[in-house]
Amino acid sequence: MPAIAPSSIRYIKLGSGGVFAPACLERGEIHLSYKEVPHDLCLAGNWDGVVDWFVKHGRKLGKARDATREIRDFYTLGPDCLWITFADGFLWWSFSEPVITWRGPGDPTQGARTRPTIGGWRNSSIGGRSLRMQGLTSKLTQVANYRQTICQVAHDAYLVRKINDVAEPIVAEAHAARQTLIDVATRMIAELHWADFEVLADLILARGGWQRVSVLGETMADIDLIIEQPTLGERATVQVKSRASQVVLDEHIEHFQRSGEKRTFFICHSPQGHLSVAGLHGVHLWTGDALAAITIKSGLFDWLVERVG
């Protein structure tokens, strides 16, 4: 779908505690309560009259104006306004036609007044990426703590970029820096003596919670290590090679399949040609950039610098 370019953005709380959210998301609607406020008064756009109505019913003038602003936004914002809400751990967004339907105050699971969305609510970006709240900055998600119902959204440019699948400039810069780090780590790993490379493999596995059962360097048939994961009760075999071809990898896989183990790691820093495990279950192939990325994630970049330097 095309990128969005809203003229305005509003957050809406779909009922107290999100009680309207199931109906809204299922029907593709936006609901607002204020069930006592006369619909005809709002439909006529008599906003001074709405303020007066609130004041006559006991609200202070400032609070009356705030409530009226929310209702006015609901009735008047056009189809180019982006509406967002939060439900079930996701950010949901939609556009909406300003067609207001009065449903009255009878049903506590829906608002007294509704307007239809254009194409329903979405909880993914235009490219299909899930918009989970845990993956969004708190600068945006904190709007869910808004005590009233409708408000403008701070960090609106960030929101639009997330929906449009546009990387944050600083994140794009970070990805570029990380790739440079991986490239350097890949070259450093290739410079390691075979003994240091075996130590690196052992350190990576240990930091992943794997414990050696066999002694490093104590070779069995096509196996350098036997490791276990005590919390999962799993065992695995490990083969560490400075250089290896697909033939060597295939031989290791054949031995693994005969061994009765459920998992194996084949770790090689300088493969001879492209290596592939063809989606075999339980076979982990770590080479090149992937191995370098795992090394960095394991906090071993400084260790690499010291060994190579």
ChimeraX attribute file (.defattr): number of C-alpha atoms within 10 A of each C-alpha:
attribute: neighborCount
match mode: 1-to-1
recipient: residues
	/A:1	8
	/A:2	7
	/A:3	14
	/A:4	14
	/A:5	12
	/A:6	14
	/A:7	11
	/A:8	15
	/A:9	21
	/A:10	22
	/A:11	21
	/A:12	25
	/A:13	27
	/A:14	27
	/A:15	18
	/A:16	13
	/A:17	9
	/A:18	16
	/A:19	15
	/A:20	21
	/A:21	24
	/A:22	15
	/A:23	16
	/A:24	23
	/A:25	17
	/A:26	10
	/A:27	13
	/A:28	19
	/A:29	22
	/A:30	30
	/A:31	25
	/A:32	23
	/A:33	22
	/A:34	17
	/A:35	15
	/A:36	12
	/A:37	15
	/A:38	13
	/A:39	19
	/A:40	10
	/A:41	14
	/A:42	20
	/A:43	15
	/A:44	9
	/A:45	14
	/A:46	12
	/A:47	17
	/A:48	12
	/A:49	14
	/A:50	23
	/A:51	22
	/A:52	15
	/A:53	18
	/A:54	19
	/A:55	16
	/A:56	12
	/A:57	11
	/A:58	10
	/A:59	15
	/A:60	12
	/A:61	14
	/A:62	11
	/A:63	14
	/A:64	19
	/A:65	19
	/A:66	16
	/A:67	19
	/A:68	23
	/A:69	17
	/A:70	18
	/A:71	21
	/A:72	17
	/A:73	15
	/A:74	24
	/A:75	20
	/A:76	15
	/A:77	18
	/A:78	16
	/A:79	18
	/A:80	16
	/A:81	19
	/A:82	20
	/A:83	24
	/A:84	24
	/A:85	23
	/A:86	21
	/A:87	18
	/A:88	12
	/A:89	11
	/A:90	19
	/A:91	26
	/A:92	23
	/A:93	22
	/A:94	22
	/A:95	24
	/A:96	23
	/A:97	17
	/A:98	18
	/A:99	14
	/A:100	18
	/A:101	14
	/A:102	17
	/A:103	16
	/A:104	17
	/A:105	15
	/A:106	10
	/A:107	9
	/A:108	11
	/A:109	18
	/A:110	23
	/A:111	25
	/A:112	21
	/A:113	21
	/A:114	22
	/A:115	20
	/A:116	20
	/A:117	22
	/A:118	13
	/A:119	11
	/A:120	18
	/A:121	23
	/A:122	20
	/A:123	22
	/A:124	19
	/A:125	21
	/A:126	16
	/A:127	12
	/A:128	13
	/A:129	13
	/A:130	16
	/A:131	19
	/A:132	16
	/A:133	17
	/A:134	11
	/A:135	11
	/A:136	15
	/A:137	12
	/A:138	11
	/A:139	11
	/A:140	16
	/A:141	19
	/A:142	11
	/A:143	18
	/A:144	18
	/A:145	8
	/A:146	12
	/A:147	10
	/A:148	14
	/A:149	20
	/A:150	23
	/A:151	18
	/A:152	13
	/A:153	20
	/A:154	16
	/A:155	11
	/A:156	15
	/A:157	10
	/A:158	17
	/A:159	20
	/A:160	18
	/A:161	16
	/A:162	18
	/A:163	22
	/A:164	20
	/A:165	16
	/A:166	14
	/A:167	13
	/A:168	13
	/A:169	9
	/A:170	9
	/A:171	10
	/A:172	12
	/A:173	12
	/A:174	12
	/A:175	13
	/A:176	12
	/A:177	12
	/A:178	14
	/A:179	14
	/A:180	12
	/A:181	15
	/A:182	22
	/A:183	15
	/A:184	15
	/A:185	24
	/A:186	21
	/A:187	16
	/A:188	18
	/A:189	26
	/A:190	18
	/A:191	17
	/A:192	17
	/A:193	13
	/A:194	16
	/A:195	11
	/A:196	15
	/A:197	22
	/A:198	22
	/A:199	15
	/A:200	19
	/A:201	21
	/A:202	20
	/A:203	18
	/A:204	20
	/A:205	21
	/A:206	16
	/A:207	13
	/A:208	11
	/A:209	14
	/A:210	21
	/A:211	19
	/A:212	17
	/A:213	13
	/A:214	16
	/A:215	11
	/A:216	15
	/A:217	13
	/A:218	10
	/A:219	13
	/A:220	10
	/A:221	7
	/A:222	17
	/A:223	20
	/A:224	20
	/A:225	25
	/A:226	23
	/A:227	24
	/A:228	20
	/A:229	16
	/A:230	11
	/A:231	8
	/A:232	9
	/A:233	7
	/A:234	13
	/A:235	18
	/A:236	22
	/A:237	23
	/A:238	23
	/A:239	20
	/A:240	24
	/A:241	20
	/A:242	19
	/A:243	15
	/A:244	19
	/A:245	16
	/A:246	15
	/A:247	11
	/A:248	14
	/A:249	21
	/A:250	14
	/A:251	12
	/A:252	20
	/A:253	19
	/A:254	11
	/A:255	15
	/A:256	22
	/A:257	15
	/A:258	9
	/A:259	10
	/A:260	9
	/A:261	15
	/A:262	14
	/A:263	17
	/A:264	24
	/A:265	24
	/A:266	22
	/A:267	24
	/A:268	26
	/A:269	26
	/A:270	18
	/A:271	18
	/A:272	13
	/A:273	9
	/A:274	9
	/A:275	18
	/A:276	12
	/A:277	15
	/A:278	7
	/A:279	8
	/A:280	9
	/A:281	10
	/A:282	15
	/A:283	20
	/A:284	15
	/A:285	17
	/A:286	20
	/A:287	22
	/A:288	19
	/A:289	17
	/A:290	14
	/A:291	21
	/A:292	25
	/A:293	20
	/A:294	17
	/A:295	23
	/A:296	19
	/A:297	12
	/A:298	15
	/A:299	13
	/A:300	18
	/A:301	20
	/A:302	11
	/A:303	13
	/A:304	20
	/A:305	13
	/A:306	9
	/A:307	14
	/A:308	15
	/A:309	7
